[in-house]
Amino acid sequence: MSRKFMKKLAAGGVAVSGLVVMASANAALDAAVTTQIATTSADITEAGTLLIGLAVVAMGLRWVKATFF
């Protein structure tokens, strides 16, 4: 077997074992905890989106100001 094939095989094995570990970790969580994690994840995504939106507005205002001065 070639060295390249062995590297790909090892990387695939790591990925599969990671998926198995994650699946067993999620199975051990209570349903309420899983729901809370999903809700918190959505809140974090919303906050990040708002933060990026505010940055766009701030840069837009700076650009408008720069065009006049």
Number of C-alpha atoms within 10 A of each C-alpha: 5 6 8 8 10 11 11 11 12 11 12 12 12 12 11 12 12 11 12 11 11 12 11 10 10 12 11 9 10 9 11 9 11 13 11 11 12 12 12 12 12 12 12 12 12 12 12 12 12 12 12 12 12 12 12 12 12 12 12 12 11 11 11 11 10 9 7 6 5
